[in-house]
Each structure stands twice: as C-alpha cells, then as structure tokens.
C-alpha cells in the first residue's frame, strides 16, 4: 500500500488551486475544470469541485466544513514561508512557533477554512524526523 493523496472538496476549484500554488510554489496539473493536483515527491494534494462528489456518493463530502484534518507541508524555512505569505493569507492561526516536539510550525487557514501547517524540524529532538524526511526525498 502507498499513501497517494489528500483530496479537498471545494465550491471554487480555481480559487483553492490558486491559493495552494502560491502558498507552496508547486504548480497544479489540471485534469478537468473540476479537478487538479499539486504533486510533491511524496504525495499529492488533490482539489476537486462539488460536482465530483456524486460520482462517489451523493452528500458524502461538503466543502468548507473541515474541523478535524490539518494539511501539512515540510518546508526548508518556515519563517520565510510566513514572510512570503504575509499579506496574502487571510487567517494565520499561529505565527511560526517552535513546538515541544521540535518542529517550527506555522498554522493558517486556506480560503475554505481548512487548517494548513507548514513546518521545519529545528531542534535536536527532531533529528530523527530530519533523517526520516531526508530519506524520503532521496530517489
């Protein structure tokens, strides 16, 4: 088994794709006007419109209704990401903060209200995490 992607259902695919392209620096690959993916080395963030939901199960997903999932991105410098997104992101939930487990973390909300965490391992506590993520990036 291989974890492939997380899919966000939205009422405005273009708006959410634009947000994630700017926030991550990753360009989206569009399959249709209702579906696009931002691919990284380890997984993809899929963004789909509400018209795709009935193809799976009508009413199974509702846009802008997530209160339990955090989409996370490992970045080289979380403080630089914060500076780059200031003036663009409407809601920062938490400015860059070094967490007890050793990651420096920036928490914000995307235009649909989904929580997004950009993080950078920064302390000796996270040396195992640094090694783990470095190993994933090696082909």
C-alpha positions as CSV (number, residue, x, y, z in Angstrom):
1,X,0.0,0.0,0.0
2,X,1.2,3.5,-0.7
3,X,-0.4,6.8,0.5
4,X,-1.1,8.8,-2.6
5,X,-3.1,12.0,-1.8
6,X,-5.5,14.0,0.2
7,X,-8.4,15.4,-1.7
8,X,-10.2,18.7,-0.7
9,X,-13.7,19.2,-2.0
10,X,-14.4,22.9,-2.7
11,X,-17.1,25.1,-4.2
12,X,-14.4,27.1,-6.1
13,X,-11.6,24.9,-7.5
14,X,-9.8,27.7,-9.3
15,X,-9.6,29.8,-6.1
16,X,-8.3,27.0,-3.9
17,X,-5.8,25.8,-6.6
18,X,-4.5,29.4,-6.9
19,X,-4.1,29.6,-3.1
20,X,-2.1,26.3,-2.8
21,X,0.0,27.1,-5.9
22,X,1.0,30.4,-4.3
23,X,1.4,29.0,-0.8
24,X,3.5,26.0,-1.8
25,X,5.2,27.2,-5.0
26,X,4.0,23.9,-6.7
27,X,2.1,24.2,-10.0
28,X,-1.1,22.3,-10.3
29,X,-1.8,19.7,-13.0
30,X,-5.4,20.1,-14.2
31,X,-7.4,17.1,-15.3
32,X,-10.7,18.9,-15.8
33,X,-12.2,22.2,-14.5
34,X,-13.4,20.2,-11.5
35,X,-10.1,18.5,-10.6
36,X,-6.5,19.5,-10.2
37,X,-3.5,18.1,-8.3
38,X,-0.4,19.6,-6.8
39,X,2.2,16.8,-6.7
40,X,5.2,16.7,-4.5
41,X,7.9,14.0,-4.2
42,X,5.9,12.1,-1.6
43,X,2.2,12.7,-2.2
44,X,-0.3,14.9,-3.9
45,X,-2.9,17.4,-2.8
46,X,-6.0,16.9,-4.9
47,X,-8.6,19.6,-5.2
48,X,-12.0,18.7,-6.6
49,X,-15.2,20.6,-7.1
50,X,-18.5,19.7,-5.5
51,X,-19.7,18.3,-8.9
52,X,-17.4,15.3,-8.3
53,X,-18.9,14.3,-5.0
54,X,-22.0,12.5,-6.5
55,X,-19.6,10.3,-8.6
56,X,-18.5,8.7,-5.3
57,X,-21.6,9.1,-3.0
58,X,-24.0,12.0,-3.0
59,X,-23.6,14.1,0.1
60,X,-20.5,12.3,1.3
61,X,-18.4,15.4,1.4
62,X,-19.2,19.1,1.9
63,X,-16.9,22.0,1.0
64,X,-15.6,24.3,3.7
65,X,-16.7,22.0,6.5
66,X,-13.4,20.5,7.8
67,X,-12.8,20.8,11.5
68,X,-10.5,17.8,12.1
69,X,-7.8,17.5,9.5
70,X,-4.6,19.5,9.1
71,X,-2.9,19.5,5.7
72,X,0.9,19.6,6.4
73,X,3.9,20.6,4.3
74,X,7.5,20.1,5.3
75,X,9.5,23.2,4.2
76,X,13.1,24.3,4.5
77,X,12.4,27.6,6.3
78,X,9.0,28.1,7.9
79,X,9.8,31.7,8.8
80,X,10.5,32.5,5.1
81,X,7.2,30.9,4.2
82,X,5.4,33.1,6.8
83,X,7.1,36.2,5.4
84,X,6.1,35.2,1.8
85,X,2.5,34.6,2.7
86,X,2.0,37.7,4.9
87,X,-0.4,40.0,3.1
88,X,-1.7,37.0,1.1
89,X,-3.1,34.6,3.7
90,X,-6.3,36.0,5.3
91,X,-6.0,34.0,8.6
92,X,-2.9,32.9,10.4
93,X,-3.9,30.7,13.3
94,X,-0.5,30.7,14.8
95,X,2.7,32.5,13.8
96,X,5.9,30.4,13.5
97,X,6.4,28.7,16.8
98,X,8.8,26.1,18.0
99,X,6.7,23.2,19.2
100,X,7.6,20.9,22.2
101,X,8.4,18.1,19.7
102,X,11.0,20.2,17.9
103,X,9.3,21.4,14.8
104,X,8.9,25.1,14.0
105,X,5.3,25.4,12.8
106,X,3.1,27.9,11.0
107,X,-0.6,27.2,11.1
108,X,-3.0,29.0,8.8
109,X,-6.4,28.6,7.1
110,X,-6.9,28.2,3.4
111,X,-9.8,30.1,1.7
112,X,-12.2,27.3,2.6
113,X,-11.2,27.3,6.2
114,X,-9.1,24.1,6.2
115,X,-6.1,24.2,8.5
116,X,-2.7,24.1,6.9
117,X,0.6,23.6,8.7
118,X,4.0,24.5,7.3
119,X,6.8,23.1,9.5
120,X,10.5,22.8,9.7
121,X,12.4,20.4,12.1
122,X,14.7,22.7,14.0
123,X,15.9,21.1,17.3
124,X,18.0,18.1,18.3
125,X,14.7,16.5,19.4
126,X,13.8,16.3,15.7
127,X,17.0,14.8,14.4
128,X,15.1,11.5,13.8
129,X,12.4,13.4,11.9
130,X,15.1,15.3,9.8
131,X,16.7,11.9,8.9
132,X,13.3,10.4,8.1
133,X,12.2,13.2,5.8
134,X,15.7,13.3,4.1
135,X,15.5,9.6,3.4
136,X,12.0,10.1,1.7
137,X,13.5,12.8,-0.6
138,X,16.2,10.5,-1.8
139,X,15.2,8.7,-5.0
